[in-house]
Amino acid sequence: MLKLLIVEDQKTILEELVEVLEKQGYAVFKALTGKEAIALIHEQQPQIIILDLYLDDMSGLNVLKEAKAVDPRTSVIVLTGFDVETTKEKAFALGADYFLIKPIPWAVLKEYVAEVAKGITEKNSGQPFLPDRFWRGRPFRIYLE
């Protein structure tokens, strides 16, 4: 079972994400602050992190940096309400896999998480991983009509 950490300072969003992703079969851990997130990264070593960048106690970029220092293979999906180009560039430079803008339908987020999980599973099985439709390092903006 893959370990997934959700770092989100808005409790209602955090609880919704936990519920949605636990139903997908992930071992889900949650953090409301950067400090909690860093502790969980060291204790649980999650393979996937969904990360808000604007936390109450520190920048999510610091959490991203620490996650990659602990294990560079950790996949990070940034999920933020702010589409700032310089922040996006910093996140990708630090190793973020995707940069998604809130609000986003949970079904779409589940697809991104499933794609990352598929890559982790296939890497561990020794099979080559070819993403079906998502590309690492490209900024994505979801537009809804």
N, C-alpha and C positions, 0 to 999 in steps of 0.2 A: 504494500500500500504506500503510495507516494505521500510525503509530508508537504503540506501547504501552509504557509503563514500569511495571514491577512493583517496588514497594518493600516488602520483607518481610525481617525480621531472622532468621527461621527458614529456614535454608538448604534443608532438605528441602521445605518448602512452596514456597519460591521456585522451586526446580528443577522441581517438579511443575507449577506454574502456567506456567512458561516453556514446558515441553513441551506442555501442553494448548493454550495460546494460539498457539504457533507453528504448530501443526497447523491452526489456523483461518485462517492466512494473514496474520497480523499481523507487522510488524517489531517484535520484542520486545527491549527493553532491561531490564536488571535491576540492582537496587541493594539491598545489605544494610544500608546505613546512610543516615541523612538527608543526610549530607555528599555521599555518592556520588550520591544521588537529585538533589540540587540541581545538582550539576555536570552530570548527564545532562539535566536539564530545560533548562539553558542551552545545552548542546551539540547535543542532538537535537530539542528542542522537540516532545515527544510530544503527540499529540492526546488520548490517553487515559492516565490513570494509575490503577493499582490500588494503594492506599496503606494500609499498616498504620499505626496511630497510635502504637503503643508501640515505638519503635526504641531501640537501645542508646545512640545518641549525642545524640538530640534527639527532641522530640515530632513526630509526623507532622503535627500542625497547623501547625508552622512550615514544613514541606515544602509543604503545601497552600497556605499563604499566599504562598510564593515562586512556586509554579507559577502561581497566578492573577495575580501581579504580572508575570510574564514574558508570559503570554498568558491573558487572562480567558476565552477560549473553550475552554481545556483542560477536558476532562471528567474528573472525579475520582470514582472509586468507592472509598469507604472500606471496607476489609475488616479487621475487628478482632475480637478475642476478648472484648472488654469492651463490654457494653451499658449505658453510663452516660449518663443523660439530658442532663446538662450538657455532656458531651463531644460528644454527638450534635448538640445545639443549636449549639455552637461550630463544628462541622464544616460544618453547613448555612449558618451565617452567613458563613463564609469561602468558600462556593461549592461545597461537595461536592454531587454529583448524587445519589448513593446512599450509604446507610450499611448495610452488611451485616455480619452477625455470624457469626464462625467458630464451629464448623465449618460449612461450606456445601458441598453437592455441587458438584463442578466443572461439571457440566452446567447447574446453575442459574446459576452465575457466568458461564458462556459466554453464556447468554441475556441477561444484563444487559449484557455487553460488546458483544454483537451489536446490541442495541437502541441503545446509545450510538453505535456505529459507523454504524448505519443513519441516525441523526440527523445525524451529521457528513457523511456522504456526500450525503444529501438536501439539507442546507443548502448544500453546495458546488455542487450541481447546479441550485440555484435553485428546486427543488420544495419545497412546504410540507411540514414534518415534523410528523406527528401520531403520537405514540407509540402502539404497539399495545396495550400493557397496563401500562406502567410510567409513573409520573409523577414528574417532577423535584421534588426538595425534600421528598418524603414519606419518612419513615423506614420502612424495611422490616425486618421480622424474619422469618426463615424458620423455621418450626416443622416438624419432621419427626416423623412418627408411628412 
